Amino acid sequence: MRIFSVKHSVLFAVVAALSLSGCAQKCGCTAQPKKVDPRDAQIQSLQKELQEVRAKSAKVVTVVKKVPGESQLLPPNPEPGKCYARVLTPPKYKTVTEKVLVKEAGEKIKVIPAKYGWEKKKVLVKEASEKLVPVPAKYKTVTEKILVKPETKKLVKVPAKYKTVTEKVLVKPETTTWKRGRGLIEKVDGTTGEIMCLVKTPAVYKTITKQVLVSPATVKEVVIPAKYKTITKRVIAEPATTKKVVIPAVYKTVKVKKVIEPAKTVKTPIPAVYKTVTKRVLVEEPKLVWKVVKCKSVGH
């Protein structure tokens, strides 16, 4: 997009003003054909430049900044007998003092490196493990009776038992016999004088020795006891086994670098920098006005 500047607008206005400069209505203008007015050459040059500008801007959208008074192609309220010239009034400025930002506020970043120190640390070199260790059997010596010959039984003839006894054997039994008595002690009346006495004859014994059977002959069962032998032998007290043996972990003490204080950043604010400057500020833009001018071609 091409934008016309105020200069181009003014150029157009000047061309129009020069074309229209001259006498108003009821003015008599005397032409001098042999003398070329310098303004005519200026008008032709400006018209040519204007045509070139129009040709270049024909294919684009044009935004025109209007200058106050540009739309007035003729002077407002003209008076007969006066000449008018379209004049571009210069812009009006005023001087002001203001605070201008030279450098925006910011911050300064300072990196503080980390602080390190050394410490001793136990490092695992070999992990703990287990292993199976064979445990040999334990033996003991014992004394033991072993059977050499088992118990047996046999029949044994037991002879009769006798005992010798002394015994009185009756040889002649006791008897009684009548014998004549004598020597009468008492007087018996009417006795004949014959006395008969019954006399006991004791038995006659004979002492003999004889064997008497105490127990008859028998057969009895005799137990022949078993025969044992005492031996000494080695027996297992505890059988062979295995046991788990824990192998402790192996550590090594090494020096390691440790962060005592981590790295950090320190932000320091930097204030904005301002500068007091004095500049001209446009108060009134330039404008085109019709101004009464003296004209040589005005008739009286």
Secondary structure, DSSP 8 states (H G I E B T S, - for coil): -EEE-HHHHHHHHHHHHHHH-S--TT------TTS--HHHHHHHHHHHHHHHHHHHTTTS-EEE---TTTT--S-SS--TT-EEEEEEE--EEEEEEEEEEEE--EEEEEEE--EEEEEEEEEEEE--EEEEEEE--EEEEEEEEEEEE--EEEEEEE--EEEEEEEEEEEE--EEEEEE-----S--TT--S--EEEEEE--EEEEEEEEEEEE--EEEEEEE--EEEEEEEEEEEE--EEEEEEE--EEEEEEEEEEEE--EEEEEEE--EEEEEEEEEEEE--EEEEEEE--TT---
